[in-house]
Amino acid sequence: MKKTLSIILAILMLLTTITACGTNGDGTSNQQGKNDEMDVLYYAYNSIPILTWDPSIEFSNGIVVLNNVYEQLLRFNAATKEYENVLATDYSKSEDGMVWTFKLREGVTFHDGTPFNAEAVKYSIERTKKIGQGAAFIWDPVKEIKIVDEYTVDFVLSHPAPMDVIASCPYASFMMSPSLEDEPENWLEEGNANGTGPYKLQDKTMGDEVILTQNEDYWKGWDGEHFEKVIIKKVSETSSRRQMIESGEADITIELPSEDIEALKSNENVVVDVVPSFTNLIGFFNTQKAPLNDVKVRQALSYAFPYEDVVNYAMGGYASQSYGPVPEGMWGHSKELFQFNHDLDMAKQLLEEAGIKEGQIKLLLTYMTGDEAEKKMAELYKAELSKIGIELEIRAMPWESQWEMAMGNNVSDQQDIFVMYWWNDLSTPYSYLYSLYHSEDSTLYNLGYYSNPEFDELIDGAQTKSAVNMAEAERDFVGAQKILLEDVPSIFMYDKNVAWVKSSTLKGHKDNPSYPFVVFFYDLYREK
């Protein structure tokens, strides 16, 4: 199957813009009292909270908002490796993996009072498939959705596929009210929402802030301690996010520099929770552009990369060198894979074998403006390449500009190395291997422009096998990564840890790397 992604959303993915925190005239925060009085949770997010309000389409930052407003049939618990029931109460599959039956939760309503039932499931998925943007590709195996009764649906597939993985996806698996059909065509795009989640939309400033309030009729109820309101605010400057946490203006944030994290560990009013993630940093070689179309040159550049220094200096130790593109903790990750090491002598030898003389190569590496770790990484790499006679230009660019260069039709005008973070959509190796390396007729996220039919066939087959035989699927996914490590379309830089920085009074937070950067607000409360 082939991903059909929205180019507009792709351009905006991971976009970071600048804002400042709100303070009194003397620079001190005035929010702490408000938060306590109104029982408000403040999430100081490092980027735009949401790009589009359409849950069928959003395939980027909006994950942090939509997973609190809408719900899926299932949720994957990365800690236990089990699927938890949400809007489904049970599910089963036929022996051949071609028919999956889901029993649905009764007594659930959408925010507008419309009942949740089998009709809503059928409507939601068919709507997402019809629009065909964002992560709609996850539903490609579904041939037909049969309503068995009011609270039972059968998914009839065109080929075996892991429907539990699909039904728990953090993108494009949201259940929506059929009453959307009665709304104007652009009702969602204008900034409206109608899910079954614990919080509903109260207000928003597009590109800046989202305010959520309790859904009084939420099916889990509101017994115990919960936040009445949630503010998700774009705060791009790391210094501002740190200040907001220290002053008590914000309750939780992410993506602070390692030196700030270390300093905050000694603050008794702050909790730092460092956890593994399914996020990794990858440098994509332009495999269609000389001299990077020579595998020996790509190997040389991989040996020249200072992995240990990048992990320790650029990331402050909050990362580990990658073993291929599938990060540690995700099934299909293997430490038996070949791992490049920093070896300038080997790099020189490979360049000689490729017929490259010192001073002949000048390369352009692009990364997203505002990411201090990427900047440090690029500077370290530039210094090492200079030792073997390669000149590296490093260029920080706004995401949309970096993307525009990569999408150019003239290969000579494209970058040589495109650096970006990737995290999962589906909780499967396919999310990394298909999205980033499967052959494409037009470029979406395969930013090395790599193509290998043997690799394509192996990962497509492994995804099908994962519905009926996980062990065989995992074996094939690891085999596919061996092909990548022979072809070297990328530098596999590091798997990233996430440091959640929180107020010491905030309780109930547990990271789930299958839902990157998402805070499930319903589970949180403030210790009085």
Beta strands, then each sheet from edge to edge (+ up, - down):
strand 1: 40-45
strand 2: 74-77
strand 3: 82-85
strand 4: 88-93
strand 5: 99-104
strand 6: 142-149
strand 7: 152-157
strand 8: 199-205
strand 9: 209-214
strand 10: 229-234
strand 11: 252-253
strand 12: 270-285
strand 13: 319-321
strand 14: 361-368
strand 15: 390-397
strand 16: 417-422
strand 17: 490-503
strand 18: 506-507
strand 19: 525-526
sheet 1: 8+ 9- 10+ 1+ 11+ 17- 12+ 16- 14- 15-
sheet 2: 8+ 9- 10+ 1+ 11+ 17- 13+
sheet 3: 2+ 3-
sheet 4: 4+ 5- 7+ 6-
sheet 5: 18+ 19-
end
